[in-house]
Amino acid sequence: MSQLYKIIGLIGKPNHAGASNTINALFEFLVEQGYQVIVESSVACSMDKQDLAIHSLTEIGELADLAIVVGGDGYMLGAARVLSCYNIGVLGVNRGNLGFLTDLSPTEFAEPLSEILAGKSRSEQRFIIEAEVYRHGKLKSSNSAVNEAVLHAGKVASMIEFEVYIDNSFMFSQRSDGLIISTPTGSTAYSMSAGGPILTPNLNALSLVPMFPHTLTSRPIVVDGNSEIKLILANENYENLQVSCDGHVILAVMPGDEVIIRKSEYTLRLIHPLDHSYFNVLRTKLSWGNKLY
């Protein structure tokens, strides 16, 4: 029987003993099953294997049919921003805390992984967003985010002032610590901590969540996922402003700049076991109650 996935890439959190142990175990398992395995360069040095096929993250995106990412949600996000540019399935093995994006156990992966490799799995597309910073009409910087893009000051508890436009239609002006623009994937992350709504992954929607707004009537709002969101920074702001993408990539913003946030042309293709349930993930990770009867 022909293999559904011929080349499998292994990606993991560098310098993490638990992740290294899991990657070694995954490598041995996959090789025994007859798969061609390529290893991301940052973790290859922690593997005591000979003649490894070592590649960069982008090369794994180009060459592999499936990428297995070992780590927590934070590391998964970093890999996902790169891998989303390629038509590659991404499967997560949890070596972090909550693990909203990582399905498999680091120690009991053999049975569910065998099922997935046999085609008994579910594929899910998660959209991502692009954040662009314009200064005097010229693009200064940009990056993508799987979870959220956050406009904020460079120091804690510093009020900033800005205007928000949806598809060039003025929405509101605000004085606050910032604004979180979240995808459905990110709605259970920073946005949720700030009081934002949980959006199921199949929704084509974005949530805008104010951070400590200077008015009690300012509340989170959900808009169509195809909307273009424009933030115009008031000239009276301090110079040390930022747009943070997934808490990893920082784009510098100056007073008077415009920030454009829209859906990316790329999507992240997540691979899940057949028994994966988003609501079960919520119940488990957020300690919600189970059925009464």
N, C-alpha and C positions, 0 to 999 in steps of 0.2 A: 504494500500500500504506500502510495506517495506521501511524503511529509508535507503538511500544511505550511510549516515554517522550516525553511532550509538553513538559514543563517540566523543565529540568535546572539544578540549583543548583551553583555553583562556590564552593568553600570552600578557604582556604589559609592557610598560616602567614604572619602579617603581618610586614612589614619583613624579608623574606627574598628576596634577589635571585633565587635559583634558583626558588623557588616562584612569584614574580611572573612570571618568564619563561614558566614552564609554564602558568600560569593564562591569560596572554595568548594563548598558542598554542592552548590548549584552547578558549577563547572563540571565536577565529577559526574553528577547525575545526568547532565545533558550529553556529555561525551559518551557515556555508557549507552545512552539511547540512540547514538549515531548522528547527533546534530553537529553541525559546524559552529563553533563558538568563537566569537571575537570579544576581546576584553578592553574596556576603556582604560586609557593609559594611566590615569591617576590612581587606579586601584591595582593595576597589574604588578606593581612593585611589591605588594603585600602578599602575592601568591607565589608559593614555592613550586611552580610548575615550569617545565621546560618547553621551549618552542611555542610560546603563546602567540596568538595572532592579536597584536596590540594596535588599537586604533583610537583616534580622537572621538569625541562625542559626535561631532558633525559627520565623521566618516561612518560611525555606527548608524546614524540616521540614513546615510546614503546606501549602505551596503546590506544592512540587516533587514529581516522580515519582522522580527519581534525584538523589542528591547525590554529587558528585565531590570528594573531599578530597585536597588536595595538601599533603604534608608527611611527617614521620616518624611513627613509631608513637605518640609522645607527643602530637603534635597530633591525630592520628586519634582517640586515646582521648578527648580533651576534646570533640571534635565528636560522637563516638559517644554519649557520655553524654546529650547533648541530643537527638540525632536518634533515639535508641532509643525515645523517647516517641511517635514518629510512625511510621506504616506507610510507610516510605520506604526504598528500596534505597540502600546506601552503597558506593561504589567508591573505592579508595585508589590514589593515584599517589605513588610513593615519592620523597621529597626528604629522607630522613633517612639513618640508618645501616643497621640490620638490615632493617627493613621487613617484619615478620611479618604485618602487617595491610594492607599496601599492595602491590597486585599489579602495577600498570602501571609501565613505565619512563617517566621524565619527558620523554624525547626521542623514544622510538619507540612512541608510544601509538596512532597512527592506525589501524593494522590491527586490533589486539585490541579497541580501543574501538568500531570499526565493527561488529565481530562481536557485541559485547555489546549495542550499540544495536539490532541486528537480531534480538535475542532468543536469540542463540547464547551462552548464559552459564549459570552455575550460581548458585543462590541458597542461602545458608546462614544459619541462625538461630543466633546466639550469645546465650546467656543472660547476664544481668548480675545483680549483687547490690546489695542495699541495706544500708547500715550506719546504725544508729540508736543514739543515746546517751541513756540514761534516768538521771535524777537524782531520787531520792526518789519513784520511780514516775511521773515526768513526763518526756515527750519533750523533750529540750533541743536536739538537732540531728540532722540526717540528710543523707545523700547517697548517690549510686550509684557503682558501680565496674564497669568492664568487665574489668579485670585482677585486682585484689586490693584487699582492705582490710587494713591493717596496724596492729596495736596496738603502740605503742612509746613509749619515753620521749622527752622533748623534747631531751635531750642524748645525745651518743654514749657508749656503754658504760656505761649506767646500768641496773642490775638492777631489774625490776619483778615484782610477785607478783600472780597472778590465778588464778581458777578457770574451767574450761571445762565447759559443759553442752551436750549434744546432745539436742534435743527434750526439754528439762527433765530429762534424765538426766545425773547427774554423771559426767564423763569423767575429769578429772584436775585437780590444782592444779600450778602451775608457777612457778618463779623463773627468769627469763630476760630477755634484752633485748627480747623481744616475741614476737608471733605473726603469721604471714602466713596469711590466709585467701584462697585463690586459686581463681578459676574455671579451666576448661580453657583459655580464651583466655590467661589470665595465667600459665599454668604454664610458659611459655617466657620469662617476664620475671623479676621480682624473686624469685619463688618458686624458679625454677631456680637462680639465683645462690646461694640459701641452701641448696641441696641437695635441693630438693623434686622430686617426680616430674613428668614430662611427661605430661599428659592429652590425649588426642586430642579435638578440638573437639566430636565427636558424643556424648561422655560426659555423662551427667547426674550430675555429681560435683563435690565441692569438696575441696581439699586443705588441711590444716592443717599448717603448717611452723614449728616452733619456731626462734627466733633465739637462738643461743648459749645453750641451756638449761643450767641448773646441775646437770645429771645426764646421764651418758653413755647412759642407756637411753631417753632421750626422742628419738623419731623422728617423721618426717612420717607423717601418716595421711590416708587418703582416705575421705570419708563421702558418703552419698547427697546428691545436689544439692538435694533437697527438704527437707533438714534445716534446723532453726532452730538456729543456733549462738549461745550466750549466754556472754559473758565477764563475770565479776564481779571488779572490781578491789578488792584488799585495801585496808583503811583505812590500812595502814602505808606505802603507797606515797608517793613524793614527789608534789607537786601538778601538776608539769609533765608531763602525759601526753597522748598524742594518738592518734587513729585517722586514718590517711592513706588516702585513696581514690585509687588509681591514681597516687600520688605527687604529686597536684595539689591536691586538696581536703583541708584539715585540719580535723578535728573535735576540739575540746578535751574532755579527759576528766579527771575528778577522782577521787581515792580514794573507793571505795565505789560508784562509778557502775556501771551495767550497760550493756554493748554488745550489741546484737542484730544478727546478720547473717543474712540470708535471701535467697533468690532473689527478684528483682524480677518484677512482673507484665509488664514490658516486655522485649523482646528486640531485639538489633541484627541487622538483615538485611543481611548482606554479599553483594555481587555479585562473582563471580569469572569469569574466562575459562573456557571449556569444558575447557581442558587444565590447569587448576589442580590441583595435587596437594599435599596437606598434607605428605606425607612428602618430596616433592621440596623443599619449602620448608625443612624441617628439615635435609635434607642440604646444601642450599646455604648457609643462614644459619649453621649450626653446624659446617660443614666436616666433615661425616660422609663416610665412604668411599662410593664408587660401586660398581656391580656389578663383581665380579672377572672374570666371563666374559660 
